[in-house]
């Protein structure tokens, strides 16, 4: 999944009933052990519905909103579902292509919705089910989507949306699909994170099943040959990041925030080796049903 250098990609929670928002937030290098309190935390503004998907030009200082998409069915809209006795569900993942297009997993509509950088709809890729939960892009433009609970598989689509293959994910290193916590496609293949502890390569560079291999944390931007990344909440207001280098060297750093960090949402490194960790800051206001603050680095 391509992420712009030094930018964290956020997705507003559908539990809040907001429009889905694609945003870039403030970042800091993972090797900055004494980052000043508050310097690495950025509040995510509430999203406002608009008549159609569009680029948002003049955004105040802070996290910049790249696109706002209204709820709806089909076209340049994204679907959500849920009832009185079920959890609300909306798009669960997206990936950004090198040309700036957003590939949004609109699983409630059974499709991948592709948006241009200006917010207009570029393409629709049909999915065989509405139970997919994650998406990533291969360097050659192929699309990989994950259904870990129902189909227990990785589906590989061509750049035009054609189905190229579907492969089971359980096996050596992955006892069951429900243990998978993330999908990452790298030049050396498709990796699945297992229980937030290690990653297992299940598809090779050709995105076909291969001999499985496991590494700690997550593979680096260029694949396992370039090393791996791992992160954990070290204390109330700090995230510890470890970068494993080829040859066994490990580089450690700490990112600090102004408040208590409640969870780590994403961890990524770009081609230059800069590490971005995205996390939530603050506690839930149970009376109001929303987080008292949110943040990312």
HELIX and SHEET records of a PDB file:
HELIX    1   1 UNK A   14  UNK A   16  5                                   3    
HELIX    2   2 UNK A  107  UNK A  109  5                                   3    
HELIX    3   3 UNK A  177  UNK A  179  5                                   3    
SHEET    1   A 4 UNK A   8  UNK A  11  0                                        
SHEET    2   A 4 UNK A  20  UNK A  25 -1                                        
SHEET    3   A 4 UNK A  64  UNK A  69 -1                                        
SHEET    4   A 4 UNK A  54  UNK A  55 -1                                        
SHEET    1   B 4 UNK A  94  UNK A  96  0                                        
SHEET    2   B 4 UNK A 102  UNK A 106 -1                                        
SHEET    3   B 4 UNK A 111  UNK A 115 -1                                        
SHEET    4   B 4 UNK A 121  UNK A 126 -1                                        
SHEET    1   C 4 UNK A 134  UNK A 137  0                                        
SHEET    2   C 4 UNK A 143  UNK A 147 -1                                        
SHEET    3   C 4 UNK A 153  UNK A 157 -1                                        
SHEET    4   C 4 UNK A 163  UNK A 168 -1                                        
SHEET    1   D 4 UNK A 180  UNK A 186  0                                        
SHEET    2   D 4 UNK A 189  UNK A 194 -1                                        
SHEET    3   D 4 UNK A 198  UNK A 203 -1                                        
SHEET    4   D 4 UNK A 209  UNK A 216 -1                                        
SHEET    1   E 4 UNK A 218  UNK A 220  0                                        
SHEET    2   E 4 UNK A 223  UNK A 235 -1                                        
SHEET    3   E 4 UNK A 238  UNK A 244 -1                                        
SHEET    4   E 4 UNK A 250  UNK A 256 -1                                        
SHEET    1   F 2 UNK A 261  UNK A 269  0                                        
SHEET    2   F 2 UNK A 275  UNK A 281 -1                                        
SHEET    1   G 2 UNK A 284  UNK A 285  0                                        
SHEET    2   G 2 UNK A 290  UNK A 291 -1                                        
END                                                                             
